[in-house]
Amino acid sequence: MKKVVEGKKLKVRSLSYVNDPEAAQKWFELYVEILADRLVRQSAIIKANEHINELNSYLEGEPL
């Protein structure tokens, strides 16, 4: 369920109630997709930083 809109950004600050069950399901799926994407990006940044720190330690002569 990936929808890409070139050049436009949408920011939803809160969603308190959705009357239509199908619309509520779509909002939930979209929220989970956004959350999963953000978690993957953050974990990639953390792993990259860990890798850089390990390389720096190695270059400074400390064992891995």
mmCIF file as Biopython writes it, N, C-alpha, C and O atoms, coordinates in Angstrom:
data_model
#
loop_
_atom_site.group_PDB
_atom_site.id
_atom_site.type_symbol
_atom_site.label_atom_id
_atom_site.label_alt_id
_atom_site.label_comp_id
_atom_site.label_asym_id
_atom_site.label_entity_id
_atom_site.label_seq_id
_atom_site.pdbx_PDB_ins_code
_atom_site.Cartn_x
_atom_site.Cartn_y
_atom_site.Cartn_z
_atom_site.occupancy
_atom_site.B_iso_or_equiv
_atom_site.auth_seq_id
_atom_site.auth_asym_id
_atom_site.pdbx_PDB_model_num
ATOM 1   N N  . MET A ? 1  ? 0.830   -1.188 0.000  1.0 0.0 1  A 1 
ATOM 2   C CA . MET A ? 1  ? 0.000   0.000  0.000  1.0 0.0 1  A 1 
ATOM 3   C C  . MET A ? 1  ? 0.871   1.247  0.000  1.0 0.0 1  A 1 
ATOM 4   O O  . MET A ? 1  ? 0.667   2.139  0.824  1.0 0.0 1  A 1 
ATOM 5   N N  . LYS A ? 2  ? 1.815   1.325  -0.887 1.0 0.0 2  A 1 
ATOM 6   C CA . LYS A ? 2  ? 2.656   2.515  -0.948 1.0 0.0 2  A 1 
ATOM 7   C C  . LYS A ? 2  ? 2.103   3.463  -1.981 1.0 0.0 2  A 1 
ATOM 8   O O  . LYS A ? 2  ? 1.889   3.102  -3.139 1.0 0.0 2  A 1 
ATOM 9   N N  . LYS A ? 3  ? 1.877   4.682  -1.540 1.0 0.0 3  A 1 
ATOM 10  C CA . LYS A ? 3  ? 1.427   5.732  -2.437 1.0 0.0 3  A 1 
ATOM 11  C C  . LYS A ? 3  ? 2.461   6.840  -2.380 1.0 0.0 3  A 1 
ATOM 12  O O  . LYS A ? 3  ? 2.742   7.382  -1.312 1.0 0.0 3  A 1 
ATOM 13  N N  . VAL A ? 4  ? 3.017   7.171  -3.514 1.0 0.0 4  A 1 
ATOM 14  C CA . VAL A ? 4  ? 4.032   8.204  -3.583 1.0 0.0 4  A 1 
ATOM 15  C C  . VAL A ? 4  ? 3.442   9.407  -4.304 1.0 0.0 4  A 1 
ATOM 16  O O  . VAL A ? 4  ? 2.933   9.298  -5.420 1.0 0.0 4  A 1 
ATOM 17  N N  . VAL A ? 5  ? 3.521   10.538 -3.651 1.0 0.0 5  A 1 
ATOM 18  C CA . VAL A ? 5  ? 3.084   11.782 -4.256 1.0 0.0 5  A 1 
ATOM 19  C C  . VAL A ? 5  ? 4.313   12.663 -4.366 1.0 0.0 5  A 1 
ATOM 20  O O  . VAL A ? 5  ? 4.883   13.088 -3.362 1.0 0.0 5  A 1 
ATOM 21  N N  . GLU A ? 6  ? 4.712   12.928 -5.594 1.0 0.0 6  A 1 
ATOM 22  C CA . GLU A ? 6  ? 5.915   13.709 -5.834 1.0 0.0 6  A 1 
ATOM 23  C C  . GLU A ? 6  ? 5.692   15.169 -5.453 1.0 0.0 6  A 1 
ATOM 24  O O  . GLU A ? 6  ? 4.701   15.779 -5.853 1.0 0.0 6  A 1 
ATOM 25  N N  . GLY A ? 7  ? 6.618   15.720 -4.680 1.0 0.0 7  A 1 
ATOM 26  C CA . GLY A ? 7  ? 6.626   17.141 -4.400 1.0 0.0 7  A 1 
ATOM 27  C C  . GLY A ? 7  ? 5.618   17.645 -3.389 1.0 0.0 7  A 1 
ATOM 28  O O  . GLY A ? 7  ? 5.560   18.850 -3.148 1.0 0.0 7  A 1 
ATOM 29  N N  . LYS A ? 8  ? 4.828   16.781 -2.792 1.0 0.0 8  A 1 
ATOM 30  C CA . LYS A ? 8  ? 3.851   17.228 -1.807 1.0 0.0 8  A 1 
ATOM 31  C C  . LYS A ? 8  ? 4.083   16.507 -0.493 1.0 0.0 8  A 1 
ATOM 32  O O  . LYS A ? 8  ? 4.435   15.327 -0.463 1.0 0.0 8  A 1 
ATOM 33  N N  . LYS A ? 9  ? 3.879   17.240 0.593  1.0 0.0 9  A 1 
ATOM 34  C CA . LYS A ? 9  ? 3.995   16.642 1.912  1.0 0.0 9  A 1 
ATOM 35  C C  . LYS A ? 9  ? 2.691   16.867 2.659  1.0 0.0 9  A 1 
ATOM 36  O O  . LYS A ? 9  ? 2.044   17.903 2.511  1.0 0.0 9  A 1 
ATOM 37  N N  . LEU A ? 10 ? 2.326   15.899 3.447  1.0 0.0 10 A 1 
ATOM 38  C CA . LEU A ? 10 ? 1.125   15.977 4.248  1.0 0.0 10 A 1 
ATOM 39  C C  . LEU A ? 10 ? 1.511   15.659 5.678  1.0 0.0 10 A 1 
ATOM 40  O O  . LEU A ? 10 ? 2.190   14.665 5.935  1.0 0.0 10 A 1 
ATOM 41  N N  . LYS A ? 11 ? 1.091   16.482 6.593  1.0 0.0 11 A 1 
ATOM 42  C CA . LYS A ? 11 ? 1.417   16.261 7.988  1.0 0.0 11 A 1 
ATOM 43  C C  . LYS A ? 11 ? 0.116   16.228 8.792  1.0 0.0 11 A 1 
ATOM 44  O O  . LYS A ? 11 ? -0.603  17.224 8.871  1.0 0.0 11 A 1 
ATOM 45  N N  . VAL A ? 12 ? -0.169  15.088 9.376  1.0 0.0 12 A 1 
ATOM 46  C CA . VAL A ? 12 ? -1.355  14.933 10.204 1.0 0.0 12 A 1 
ATOM 47  C C  . VAL A ? 12 ? -0.881  14.969 11.653 1.0 0.0 12 A 1 
ATOM 48  O O  . VAL A ? 12 ? -0.079  14.135 12.074 1.0 0.0 12 A 1 
ATOM 49  N N  . ARG A ? 13 ? -1.373  15.922 12.394 1.0 0.0 13 A 1 
ATOM 50  C CA . ARG A ? 13 ? -0.941  16.069 13.787 1.0 0.0 13 A 1 
ATOM 51  C C  . ARG A ? 13 ? -1.736  15.185 14.729 1.0 0.0 13 A 1 
ATOM 52  O O  . ARG A ? 13 ? -1.189  14.672 15.706 1.0 0.0 13 A 1 
ATOM 53  N N  . SER A ? 14 ? -2.994  15.004 14.456 1.0 0.0 14 A 1 
ATOM 54  C CA . SER A ? 14 ? -3.790  14.110 15.293 1.0 0.0 14 A 1 
ATOM 55  C C  . SER A ? 14 ? -5.013  13.635 14.523 1.0 0.0 14 A 1 
ATOM 56  O O  . SER A ? 14 ? -5.485  14.290 13.594 1.0 0.0 14 A 1 
ATOM 57  N N  . LEU A ? 15 ? -5.495  12.508 14.928 1.0 0.0 15 A 1 
ATOM 58  C CA . LEU A ? 15 ? -6.685  11.932 14.337 1.0 0.0 15 A 1 
ATOM 59  C C  . LEU A ? 15 ? -7.460  11.308 15.490 1.0 0.0 15 A 1 
ATOM 60  O O  . LEU A ? 15 ? -7.051  10.286 16.041 1.0 0.0 15 A 1 
ATOM 61  N N  . SER A ? 16 ? -8.568  11.919 15.847 1.0 0.0 16 A 1 
ATOM 62  C CA . SER A ? 16 ? -9.263  11.474 17.053 1.0 0.0 16 A 1 
ATOM 63  C C  . SER A ? 16 ? -10.377 10.473 16.774 1.0 0.0 16 A 1 
ATOM 64  O O  . SER A ? 16 ? -10.623 9.587  17.591 1.0 0.0 16 A 1 
ATOM 65  N N  . TYR A ? 17 ? -11.046 10.596 15.649 1.0 0.0 17 A 1 
ATOM 66  C CA . TYR A ? 17 ? -12.170 9.706  15.388 1.0 0.0 17 A 1 
ATOM 67  C C  . TYR A ? 17 ? -12.409 9.598  13.885 1.0 0.0 17 A 1 
ATOM 68  O O  . TYR A ? 17 ? -12.404 10.599 13.168 1.0 0.0 17 A 1 
ATOM 69  N N  . VAL A ? 18 ? -12.616 8.379  13.427 1.0 0.0 18 A 1 
ATOM 70  C CA . VAL A ? 18 ? -12.966 8.134  12.035 1.0 0.0 18 A 1 
ATOM 71  C C  . VAL A ? 18 ? -14.254 7.331  12.037 1.0 0.0 18 A 1 
ATOM 72  O O  . VAL A ? 18 ? -14.305 6.234  12.595 1.0 0.0 18 A 1 
ATOM 73  N N  . ASN A ? 19 ? -15.289 7.869  11.419 1.0 0.0 19 A 1 
ATOM 74  C CA . ASN A ? 19 ? -16.613 7.263  11.454 1.0 0.0 19 A 1 
ATOM 75  C C  . ASN A ? 19 ? -16.695 5.980  10.630 1.0 0.0 19 A 1 
ATOM 76  O O  . ASN A ? 19 ? -17.332 5.014  11.050 1.0 0.0 19 A 1 
ATOM 77  N N  . ASP A ? 20 ? -16.063 5.966  9.477  1.0 0.0 20 A 1 
ATOM 78  C CA . ASP A ? 20 ? -16.134 4.828  8.559  1.0 0.0 20 A 1 
ATOM 79  C C  . ASP A ? 20 ? -15.105 3.770  8.951  1.0 0.0 20 A 1 
ATOM 80  O O  . ASP A ? 20 ? -13.914 4.075  9.005  1.0 0.0 20 A 1 
ATOM 81  N N  . PRO A ? 21 ? -15.531 2.532  9.227  1.0 0.0 21 A 1 
ATOM 82  C CA . PRO A ? 21 ? -14.569 1.484  9.614  1.0 0.0 21 A 1 
ATOM 83  C C  . PRO A ? 21 ? -13.499 1.217  8.559  1.0 0.0 21 A 1 
ATOM 84  O O  . PRO A ? 21 ? -12.345 0.964  8.905  1.0 0.0 21 A 1 
ATOM 85  N N  . GLU A ? 22 ? -13.864 1.269  7.283  1.0 0.0 22 A 1 
ATOM 86  C CA . GLU A ? 22 ? -12.870 1.039  6.232  1.0 0.0 22 A 1 
ATOM 87  C C  . GLU A ? 22 ? -11.841 2.167  6.201  1.0 0.0 22 A 1 
ATOM 88  O O  . GLU A ? 22 ? -10.649 1.920  6.018  1.0 0.0 22 A 1 
ATOM 89  N N  . ALA A ? 23 ? -12.301 3.400  6.380  1.0 0.0 23 A 1 
ATOM 90  C CA . ALA A ? 23 ? -11.376 4.534  6.418  1.0 0.0 23 A 1 
ATOM 91  C C  . ALA A ? 23 ? -10.465 4.432  7.634  1.0 0.0 23 A 1 
ATOM 92  O O  . ALA A ? 23 ? -9.274  4.731  7.546  1.0 0.0 23 A 1 
ATOM 93  N N  . ALA A ? 24 ? -11.021 4.012  8.769  1.0 0.0 24 A 1 
ATOM 94  C CA . ALA A ? 24 ? -10.204 3.841  9.977  1.0 0.0 24 A 1 
ATOM 95  C C  . ALA A ? 24 ? -9.125  2.795  9.742  1.0 0.0 24 A 1 
ATOM 96  O O  . ALA A ? 24 ? -7.985  2.977  10.167 1.0 0.0 24 A 1 
ATOM 97  N N  . GLN A ? 25 ? -9.473  1.696  9.066  1.0 0.0 25 A 1 
ATOM 98  C CA . GLN A ? 25 ? -8.497  0.643  8.763  1.0 0.0 25 A 1 
ATOM 99  C C  . GLN A ? 25 ? -7.399  1.184  7.859  1.0 0.0 25 A 1 
ATOM 100 O O  . GLN A ? 25 ? -6.225  0.876  8.066  1.0 0.0 25 A 1 
ATOM 101 N N  . LYS A ? 26 ? -7.762  1.986  6.859  1.0 0.0 26 A 1 
ATOM 102 C CA . LYS A ? 26 ? -6.762  2.566  5.952  1.0 0.0 26 A 1 
ATOM 103 C C  . LYS A ? 26 ? -5.838  3.531  6.689  1.0 0.0 26 A 1 
ATOM 104 O O  . LYS A ? 26 ? -4.631  3.529  6.450  1.0 0.0 26 A 1 
ATOM 105 N N  . TRP A ? 27 ? -6.386  4.355  7.581  1.0 0.0 27 A 1 
ATOM 106 C CA . TRP A ? 27 ? -5.559  5.263  8.373  1.0 0.0 27 A 1 
ATOM 107 C C  . TRP A ? 27 ? -4.588  4.472  9.241  1.0 0.0 27 A 1 
ATOM 108 O O  . TRP A ? 27 ? -3.415  4.827  9.349  1.0 0.0 27 A 1 
ATOM 109 N N  . PHE A ? 28 ? -5.077  3.400  9.859  1.0 0.0 28 A 1 
ATOM 110 C CA . PHE A ? 28 ? -4.219  2.579  10.717 1.0 0.0 28 A 1 
ATOM 111 C C  . PHE A ? 28 ? -3.096  1.949  9.909  1.0 0.0 28 A 1 
ATOM 112 O O  . PHE A ? 28 ? -1.944  1.956  10.342 1.0 0.0 28 A 1 
ATOM 113 N N  . GLU A ? 29 ? -3.415  1.404  8.742  1.0 0.0 29 A 1 
ATOM 114 C CA . GLU A ? 29 ? -2.389  0.799  7.890  1.0 0.0 29 A 1 
ATOM 115 C C  . GLU A ? 29 ? -1.347  1.828  7.465  1.0 0.0 29 A 1 
ATOM 116 O O  . GLU A ? 29 ? -0.151  1.539  7.450  1.0 0.0 29 A 1 
ATOM 117 N N  . LEU A ? 30 ? -1.801  3.013  7.126  1.0 0.0 30 A 1 
ATOM 118 C CA . LEU A ? 30 ? -0.878  4.079  6.749  1.0 0.0 30 A 1 
ATOM 119 C C  . LEU A ? 30 ? 0.016   4.462  7.925  1.0 0.0 30 A 1 
ATOM 120 O O  . LEU A ? 30 ? 1.219   4.661  7.757  1.0 0.0 30 A 1 
ATOM 121 N N  . TYR A ? 31 ? -0.574  4.565  9.113  1.0 0.0 31 A 1 
ATOM 122 C CA . TYR A ? 31 ? 0.199   4.897  10.310 1.0 0.0 31 A 1 
ATOM 123 C C  . TYR A ? 31 ? 1.263   3.836  10.578 1.0 0.0 31 A 1 
ATOM 124 O O  . TYR A ? 31 ? 2.408   4.177  10.875 1.0 0.0 31 A 1 
ATOM 125 N N  . VAL A ? 32 ? 0.910   2.575  10.481 1.0 0.0 32 A 1 
ATOM 126 C CA . VAL A ? 32 ? 1.865   1.492  10.719 1.0 0.0 32 A 1 
ATOM 127 C C  . VAL A ? 32 ? 2.974   1.519  9.676  1.0 0.0 32 A 1 
ATOM 128 O O  . VAL A ? 32 ? 4.137   1.286  10.004 1.0 0.0 32 A 1 
ATOM 129 N N  . GLU A ? 33 ? 2.626   1.800  8.421  1.0 0.0 33 A 1 
ATOM 130 C CA . GLU A ? 33 ? 3.637   1.884  7.368  1.0 0.0 33 A 1 
ATOM 131 C C  . GLU A ? 33 ? 4.627   3.015  7.622  1.0 0.0 33 A 1 
ATOM 132 O O  . GLU A ? 33 ? 5.834   2.838  7.460  1.0 0.0 33 A 1 
ATOM 133 N N  . ILE A ? 34 ? 4.117   4.167  8.018  1.0 0.0 34 A 1 
ATOM 134 C CA . ILE A ? 34 ? 4.982   5.314  8.318  1.0 0.0 34 A 1 
ATOM 135 C C  . ILE A ? 34 ? 5.875   5.008  9.513  1.0 0.0 34 A 1 
ATOM 136 O O  . ILE A ? 34 ? 7.068   5.312  9.498  1.0 0.0 34 A 1 
ATOM 137 N N  . LEU A ? 35 ? 5.297   4.408  10.545 1.0 0.0 35 A 1 
ATOM 138 C CA . LEU A ? 35 ? 6.061   4.063  11.739 1.0 0.0 35 A 1 
ATOM 139 C C  . LEU A ? 35 ? 7.159   3.049  11.426 1.0 0.0 35 A 1 
ATOM 140 O O  . LEU A ? 35 ? 8.293   3.200  11.880 1.0 0.0 35 A 1 
ATOM 141 N N  . ALA A ? 36 ? 6.827   2.026  10.656 1.0 0.0 36 A 1 
ATOM 142 C CA . ALA A ? 36 ? 7.821   1.012  10.295 1.0 0.0 36 A 1 
ATOM 143 C C  . ALA A ? 36 ? 8.955   1.628  9.472  1.0 0.0 36 A 1 
ATOM 144 O O  . ALA A ? 36 ? 10.123  1.310  9.694  1.0 0.0 36 A 1 
ATOM 145 N N  . ASP A ? 37 ? 8.622   2.497  8.535  1.0 0.0 37 A 1 
ATOM 146 C CA . ASP A ? 37 ? 9.641   3.160  7.721  1.0 0.0 37 A 1 
ATOM 147 C C  . ASP A ? 37 ? 10.575  3.989  8.592  1.0 0.0 37 A 1 
ATOM 148 O O  . ASP A ? 37 ? 11.792  3.972  8.405  1.0 0.0 37 A 1 
ATOM 149 N N  . ARG A ? 38 ? 10.002  4.709  9.534  1.0 0.0 38 A 1 
ATOM 150 C CA . ARG A ? 38 ? 10.822  5.545  10.420 1.0 0.0 38 A 1 
ATOM 151 C C  . ARG A ? 38 ? 11.728  4.688  11.306 1.0 0.0 38 A 1 
ATOM 152 O O  . ARG A ? 38 ? 12.887  5.041  11.527 1.0 0.0 38 A 1 
ATOM 153 N N  . LEU A ? 39 ? 11.217  3.579  11.810 1.0 0.0 39 A 1 
ATOM 154 C CA . LEU A ? 39 ? 12.035  2.693  12.640 1.0 0.0 39 A 1 
ATOM 155 C C  . LEU A ? 39 ? 13.188  2.086  11.843 1.0 0.0 39 A 1 
ATOM 156 O O  . LEU A ? 39 ? 14.301  1.963  12.355 1.0 0.0 39 A 1 
ATOM 157 N N  . VAL A ? 40 ? 12.926  1.711  10.601 1.0 0.0 40 A 1 
ATOM 158 C CA . VAL A ? 40 ? 13.988  1.150  9.757  1.0 0.0 40 A 1 
ATOM 159 C C  . VAL A ? 40 ? 15.065  2.195  9.506  1.0 0.0 40 A 1 
ATOM 160 O O  . VAL A ? 40 ? 16.255  1.893  9.588  1.0 0.0 40 A 1 
ATOM 161 N N  . ARG A ? 41 ? 14.653  3.430  9.197  1.0 0.0 41 A 1 
ATOM 162 C CA . ARG A ? 41 ? 15.648  4.489  8.953  1.0 0.0 41 A 1 
ATOM 163 C C  . ARG A ? 41 ? 16.469  4.779  10.203 1.0 0.0 41 A 1 
ATOM 164 O O  . ARG A ? 41 ? 17.684  4.956  10.118 1.0 0.0 41 A 1 
ATOM 165 N N  . GLN A ? 42 ? 15.816  4.828  11.367 1.0 0.0 42 A 1 
ATOM 166 C CA . GLN A ? 42 ? 16.545  5.113  12.607 1.0 0.0 42 A 1 
ATOM 167 C C  . GLN A ? 42 ? 17.496  3.978  12.959 1.0 0.0 42 A 1 
ATOM 168 O O  . GLN A ? 42 ? 18.615  4.229  13.408 1.0 0.0 42 A 1 
ATOM 169 N N  . SER A ? 43 ? 17.069  2.734  12.764 1.0 0.0 43 A 1 
ATOM 170 C CA . SER A ? 43 ? 17.960  1.615  13.083 1.0 0.0 43 A 1 
ATOM 171 C C  . SER A ? 43 ? 19.150  1.583  12.132 1.0 0.0 43 A 1 
ATOM 172 O O  . SER A ? 43 ? 20.250  1.205  12.536 1.0 0.0 43 A 1 
ATOM 173 N N  . ALA A ? 44 ? 18.948  1.973  10.871 1.0 0.0 44 A 1 
ATOM 174 C CA . ALA A ? 44 ? 20.062  2.029  9.919  1.0 0.0 44 A 1 
ATOM 175 C C  . ALA A ? 44 ? 21.077  3.078  10.343 1.0 0.0 44 A 1 
ATOM 176 O O  . ALA A ? 44 ? 22.282  2.857  10.221 1.0 0.0 44 A 1 
ATOM 177 N N  . ILE A ? 45 ? 20.609  4.211  10.837 1.0 0.0 45 A 1 
ATOM 178 C CA . ILE A ? 45 ? 21.509  5.258  11.314 1.0 0.0 45 A 1 
ATOM 179 C C  . ILE A ? 45 ? 22.296  4.771  12.526 1.0 0.0 45 A 1 
ATOM 180 O O  . ILE A ? 45 ? 23.501  5.003  12.620 1.0 0.0 45 A 1 
ATOM 181 N N  . ILE A ? 46 ? 21.624  4.104  13.442 1.0 0.0 46 A 1 
ATOM 182 C CA . ILE A ? 46 ? 22.294  3.592  14.643 1.0 0.0 46 A 1 
ATOM 183 C C  . ILE A ? 46 ? 23.353  2.568  14.264 1.0 0.0 46 A 1 
ATOM 184 O O  . ILE A ? 46 ? 24.472  2.619  14.775 1.0 0.0 46 A 1 
ATOM 185 N N  . LYS A ? 47 ? 23.010  1.626  13.360 1.0 0.0 47 A 1 
ATOM 186 C CA . LYS A ? 47 ? 23.984  0.610  12.945 1.0 0.0 47 A 1 
ATOM 187 C C  . LYS A ? 47 ? 25.167  1.250  12.225 1.0 0.0 47 A 1 
ATOM 188 O O  . LYS A ? 47 ? 26.306  0.822  12.415 1.0 0.0 47 A 1 
ATOM 189 N N  . ALA A ? 48 ? 24.920  2.257  11.409 1.0 0.0 48 A 1 
ATOM 190 C CA . ALA A ? 48 ? 26.010  2.932  10.707 1.0 0.0 48 A 1 
ATOM 191 C C  . ALA A ? 48 ? 26.937  3.606  11.712 1.0 0.0 48 A 1 
ATOM 192 O O  . ALA A ? 48 ? 28.157  3.547  11.559 1.0 0.0 48 A 1 
ATOM 193 N N  . ASN A ? 49 ? 26.382  4.240  12.728 1.0 0.0 49 A 1 
ATOM 194 C CA . ASN A ? 49 ? 27.203  4.883  13.752 1.0 0.0 49 A 1 
ATOM 195 C C  . ASN A ? 49 ? 28.004  3.862  14.541 1.0 0.0 49 A 1 
ATOM 196 O O  . ASN A ? 49 ? 29.164  4.109  14.873 1.0 0.0 49 A 1 
ATOM 197 N N  . GLU A ? 50 ? 27.399  2.716  14.846 1.0 0.0 50 A 1 
ATOM 198 C CA . GLU A ? 50 ? 28.137  1.656  15.546 1.0 0.0 50 A 1 
ATOM 199 C C  . GLU A ? 50 ? 29.300  1.168  14.695 1.0 0.0 50 A 1 
ATOM 200 O O  . GLU A ? 50 ? 30.397  0.945  15.206 1.0 0.0 50 A 1 
ATOM 201 N N  . HIS A ? 51 ? 29.062  1.002  13.410 1.0 0.0 51 A 1 
ATOM 202 C CA . HIS A ? 51 ? 30.109  0.541  12.503 1.0 0.0 51 A 1 
ATOM 203 C C  . HIS A ? 51 ? 31.250  1.559  12.435 1.0 0.0 51 A 1 
ATOM 204 O O  . HIS A ? 51 ? 32.421  1.181  12.456 1.0 0.0 51 A 1 
ATOM 205 N N  . ILE A ? 52 ? 30.914  2.828  12.354 1.0 0.0 52 A 1 
ATOM 206 C CA . ILE A ? 52 ? 31.935  3.880  12.327 1.0 0.0 52 A 1 
ATOM 207 C C  . ILE A ? 52 ? 32.742  3.874  13.616 1.0 0.0 52 A 1 
ATOM 208 O O  . ILE A ? 52 ? 33.964  4.015  13.580 1.0 0.0 52 A 1 
ATOM 209 N N  . ASN A ? 53 ? 32.077  3.715  14.750 1.0 0.0 53 A 1 
ATOM 210 C CA . ASN A ? 53 ? 32.782  3.669  16.033 1.0 0.0 53 A 1 
ATOM 211 C C  . ASN A ? 53 ? 33.721  2.467  16.115 1.0 0.0 53 A 1 
ATOM 212 O O  . ASN A ? 53 ? 34.826  2.577  16.645 1.0 0.0 53 A 1 
ATOM 213 N N  . GLU A ? 54 ? 33.282  1.314  15.589 1.0 0.0 54 A 1 
ATOM 214 C CA . GLU A ? 54 ? 34.142  0.131  15.584 1.0 0.0 54 A 1 
ATOM 215 C C  . GLU A ? 54 ? 35.373  0.358  14.703 1.0 0.0 54 A 1 
ATOM 216 O O  . GLU A ? 54 ? 36.485  -0.022 15.071 1.0 0.0 54 A 1 
ATOM 217 N N  . LEU A ? 55 ? 35.167  0.977  13.543 1.0 0.0 55 A 1 
ATOM 218 C CA . LEU A ? 55 ? 36.303  1.258  12.660 1.0 0.0 55 A 1 
ATOM 219 C C  . LEU A ? 55 ? 37.269  2.241  13.304 1.0 0.0 55 A 1 
ATOM 220 O O  . LEU A ? 55 ? 38.485  2.068  13.209 1.0 0.0 55 A 1 
ATOM 221 N N  . ASN A ? 56 ? 36.745  3.263  13.952 1.0 0.0 56 A 1 
ATOM 222 C CA . ASN A ? 56 ? 37.615  4.222  14.633 1.0 0.0 56 A 1 
ATOM 223 C C  . ASN A ? 56 ? 38.425  3.551  15.738 1.0 0.0 56 A 1 
ATOM 224 O O  . ASN A ? 56 ? 39.610  3.842  15.902 1.0 0.0 56 A 1 
ATOM 225 N N  . SER A ? 57 ? 37.793  2.655  16.497 1.0 0.0 57 A 1 
ATOM 226 C CA . SER A ? 57 ? 38.512  1.932  17.547 1.0 0.0 57 A 1 
ATOM 227 C C  . SER A ? 57 ? 39.619  1.086  16.945 1.0 0.0 57 A 1 
ATOM 228 O O  . SER A ? 57 ? 40.731  1.042  17.471 1.0 0.0 57 A 1 
ATOM 229 N N  . TYR A ? 58 ? 39.318  0.414  15.844 1.0 0.0 58 A 1 
ATOM 230 C CA . TYR A ? 58 ? 40.297  -0.419 15.175 1.0 0.0 58 A 1 
ATOM 231 C C  . TYR A ? 58 ? 41.471  0.413  14.668 1.0 0.0 58 A 1 
ATOM 232 O O  . TYR A ? 58 ? 42.627  0.011  14.800 1.0 0.0 58 A 1 
ATOM 233 N N  . LEU A ? 59 ? 41.171  1.566  14.092 1.0 0.0 59 A 1 
ATOM 234 C CA . LEU A ? 59 ? 42.232  2.425  13.552 1.0 0.0 59 A 1 
ATOM 235 C C  . LEU A ? 59 ? 43.087  3.016  14.667 1.0 0.0 59 A 1 
ATOM 236 O O  . LEU A ? 59 ? 44.255  3.335  14.444 1.0 0.0 59 A 1 
ATOM 237 N N  . GLU A ? 60 ? 42.532  3.165  15.843 1.0 0.0 60 A 1 
ATOM 238 C CA . GLU A ? 60 ? 43.279  3.689  16.986 1.0 0.0 60 A 1 
ATOM 239 C C  . GLU A ? 60 ? 44.072  2.606  17.703 1.0 0.0 60 A 1 
ATOM 240 O O  . GLU A ? 60 ? 44.771  2.883  18.678 1.0 0.0 60 A 1 
ATOM 241 N N  . GLY A ? 61 ? 43.962  1.375  17.220 1.0 0.0 61 A 1 
ATOM 242 C CA . GLY A ? 61 ? 44.744  0.289  17.773 1.0 0.0 61 A 1 
ATOM 243 C C  . GLY A ? 61 ? 44.055  -0.517 18.851 1.0 0.0 61 A 1 
ATOM 244 O O  . GLY A ? 61 ? 44.669  -1.412 19.430 1.0 0.0 61 A 1 
ATOM 245 N N  . GLU A ? 62 ? 42.820  -0.233 19.133 1.0 0.0 62 A 1 
ATOM 246 C CA . GLU A ? 62 ? 42.078  -1.003 20.144 1.0 0.0 62 A 1 
ATOM 247 C C  . GLU A ? 62 ? 41.495  -2.247 19.462 1.0 0.0 62 A 1 
ATOM 248 O O  . GLU A ? 62 ? 41.046  -2.176 18.319 1.0 0.0 62 A 1 
ATOM 249 N N  . PRO A ? 63 ? 41.504  -3.383 20.164 1.0 0.0 63 A 1 
ATOM 250 C CA . PRO A ? 63 ? 40.919  -4.592 19.564 1.0 0.0 63 A 1 
ATOM 251 C C  . PRO A ? 63 ? 39.401  -4.460 19.453 1.0 0.0 63 A 1 
ATOM 252 O O  . PRO A ? 63 ? 38.764  -3.784 20.261 1.0 0.0 63 A 1 
ATOM 253 N N  . LEU A ? 64 ? 38.838  -5.109 18.448 1.0 0.0 64 A 1 
ATOM 254 C CA . LEU A ? 64 ? 37.385  -5.069 18.243 1.0 0.0 64 A 1 
ATOM 255 C C  . LEU A ? 64 ? 36.664  -5.896 19.249 1.0 0.0 64 A 1 
ATOM 256 O O  . LEU A ? 64 ? 35.435  -5.971 19.220 1.0 0.0 64 A 1 
#
